[in-house]
Amino acid sequence: MKRYALALMASVATLTTLAQNLVPNPSFEEYLECPFSTAELDNQVVDWYSWQMTPDFFHSCSDEIDGFAGVPENVWGFQWPLTGESYAALITFEDHNPNGREFVAAQLLEPLVVGQQYYMVFHTSLCDGGLNINRKCATNNLGMRFFKDPNYSYFPPDQSFHVDNFAHLNHGEIIDDDENWIKIEGWFTADDTYNWVALGNFFDDDNTDTNILNDTEQCWGYYYIENICIATDSADCDDLLSINSRTEENNFLRVYPNPVSEQLFVEIETGWIQALSLFDIHGKVIRKFTKLSSPIIMINASNLQKGIYVLRIQTNEEFFNHKIIIK
């Protein structure tokens, strides 16, 4: 009952702020309890479920309890969230487990309409290894697929989803970037009233390419997942900040002027700004400033292209994301 109530509230909140995005809890911000270890997505993340094995859930709150599922540092590597304070992660290939996959799935806020075109997008980043560095590898075929009234779960053997070499959105190139968030996007004309979406590698081992990135010749493809959106208008997916962005809720951190055309100032009332990272709409790092240790920082924005950016601000205590508009 607790999960149902929270899921209902999260869906209402998502509808209020991202009315055109059909994906609930699109950046995994709403959760029940802080994750201590891996494999907790199915248990803790509101509206999201596993259809095979045990996808992971990482959140900055885990840093406070010395867990293995923190942000940006966790058991499988180091990565800042594209938005908010959390992200999910899943396995796309295992050398020791034929067709071993992890899938994350959610019920859409409303079914697709037959004949309607939909924009699909999500962001991903290869884990940089962490404790699994001796099996690190990259794969292709990370994608998105729609379902109608499915009954899959992670409980083996018959309830889990098995790969069958089809996806509505599939990235055929190997993704080996473990620093930036890579944007995967496409369009789809609905041919059925699909009401669920799942993400993962829907292709079997024979149809999956790998690039081994370690000295042991072992391979475990493992990717972080962030910011999932399905909408009839791609513009409805441009706002990268989640509904729980901590930057929007504080009054001791100022980012001005915004929109900006020349000089952007970041000012903190108490404490120190330690680092800044500026991301474009695709999740690519545009600029990075480290070892700052200052209460106010000026960024020259005059040579940046017009558009929406995300500024990640790390203080001596925590970090925040802030949407920036360059005009």
Helices and strands as residue ranges (DSSP letters): H 2-17, H 41-44, E 49-52, E 56-59, G 60-65, E 73-74, E 77-78, E 86-94, E 103-107, E 117-126, G 130-135, E 136-139, E 142-147, E 169-171, E 182-189, E 196-201, G 205-207, E 210-212, E 220-231, G 234-237, G 246-249, E 253-256, E 263-268, E 273-279, E 285-289, E 296-300, E 307-315, E 319-326
